[in-house]
Amino acid sequence: MKRLTTLALIVGLCTVVGLLWSYGPEDVAAAVVAAGWGAALVVLARVVAVAWAGFGWYAVFPQDGRPSLRDCINIRFIREGINTLLPVATVGGDFVGARLLTKRGVTGGLAGASMFVDLMTQAATQFLFTVMGLGLLVALVGDGPVARTVAGGLAVAAPALAAFYLIQRRAGHRVVQGLLTRFASGREWRALGAVDVLYDNLRRLYAAPRRVGSGLAVHLAGWIIGSLEVWVCLHFMGYPVSFAEAIVIESLAQAVRGAAFAVPGALGAQEGGLIALCALFGIPAEAALALSLIKRVADLLCGVPGLVQWHREERRSREEPAADERRGRELGRRLGPVLQPATLGPFYSYAPPRMPASRLPEAEGDLKKCA
């Protein structure tokens, strides 16, 4: 698996370099510079979108056992950093997020179940967002090769999405165990609780359709918020598009990223997809590559702080047991003399005091005289 990920990373990097070289690094750099303050607004829009996704995770929890909104948002940034910047299959950060949630007082079964429900709501809303983008594409441009390709991808994704939902709703214990063995070690999953407990919590979460519906609404709004990145960036670069066109570009670009989940960061796939989608609205390839690079900057500026926070939490979790052990040893040394068994003296102790060896014969003689 690591070899395939490494190979995919190399291919993606070569694709990005090849595209930049083909369309001229100078032209792409000029388009990036033309974005100006638009790049900062793209980063701001990404921060809002990630925080909003944390709110969507928070919405699916029941009242009892619910973590704070701040914890959900902080861990959501950690999940984003891991899934975006590390060579994992876009779900490794979600398992890490569930494990970190248990350190904030959430039970293991509830943390794991919330992670699956949050993934389900994200996947379902991304599917709806892509359908929205496809409908707008047909309305704005008409039925063409891109629209037919997207429609075929949706036809393939729909059964997979339904299967993912049914696995959570029915007796899919063995399937889930296989996925956990593939994406997370058994030791880590034991910290989240047994699979039976997981399914009990899944039934509990799905039994509240209002909370699940709230999570769906929040995540769908988050995908639309992400379209601001395209709309703002292209406006600043001198290629004004309508918000509907921005939704088309963002929704279908996110679909391309989802299809290229095996490639770390969807390197190459995002760039190629944006070039094809922007061309539909008369935007040149240099501007599309500049848009992709600015999105990469947003990935870094939002993901790196999450990775730093993850490193701090993991280090703290390793240091706390060691500190507790040191405090225990220090307390033992301080209380050692106090906790020694007390002796009440030769008249009150159960065992007589031991006499020196030199006194033993004399003591025996005294006893004989007394006898």
C-alpha angles and dihedrals in degrees: 000000000000090000092052091048091050091048091049090050092052092048091048093050091048090050092052092048091047093051092048091049093047096052097037125265090227093056092047091048090050090053091050091051090048089058089068112160088004088080090058090050090051089055090048091051090051092051090051092047094051092046089048089053088054088055089052089055090048091053095065095058121099119239094256112065094012116147121225120276089241091057092049092050094046093049090045089061089050090051090049093051094049095045094044104038107026126072096254130123093260092266102068091089091054092059090047089050092053091050092049089051090061089060088061094060100271114134116250096242093049093046092052094045092049089053092054093046091048091051089049094051091047093049093046094049092046088054090051090045090053091049088052091051092048092051092050091046092055091046094049104034106012133235110322142142093288093051092048091048091051091047090053091050091051090050089056095043097051097069091044091052092048091049091052090053094046092050089059094045100045137044096294097143096131094047092050091047089053091051091049091050089052100045104027135028119253091242092058093047093050086063088060094052138258121309091247090057089047092057092046089056092044090056089048093052096044090048088072104066092175092062093044090048090051090053090050092050093048094049093047089053088049092057090052090049088055089061088070087075092064095039095050097040096050092046091055091047091055099257104108114197131179119254089249090057089048089054090052092051095044097043095048092041089054088050089054090050090051092050090051093051092133091062112079108249089353087270111192093005094074092047094048092045093051092049091054095043096045090049088064089067098040097262113144123239093248091060091046091052090047089052090052092049092051089050088052089054089052088051090055098043092049098036103045095060088051091053091048090051090049091052091050093050093048091049091048091050090053094045098048097066090046090050091049090051092050091049090050092052092047091050090049091053092049096047095038097097091044094050095050112118109265122233117211095202135260094303098052106028121098093229120053116240115268114251126218115265091241091063097050099087092046091049091051090051092051090053091051091051091051090050 
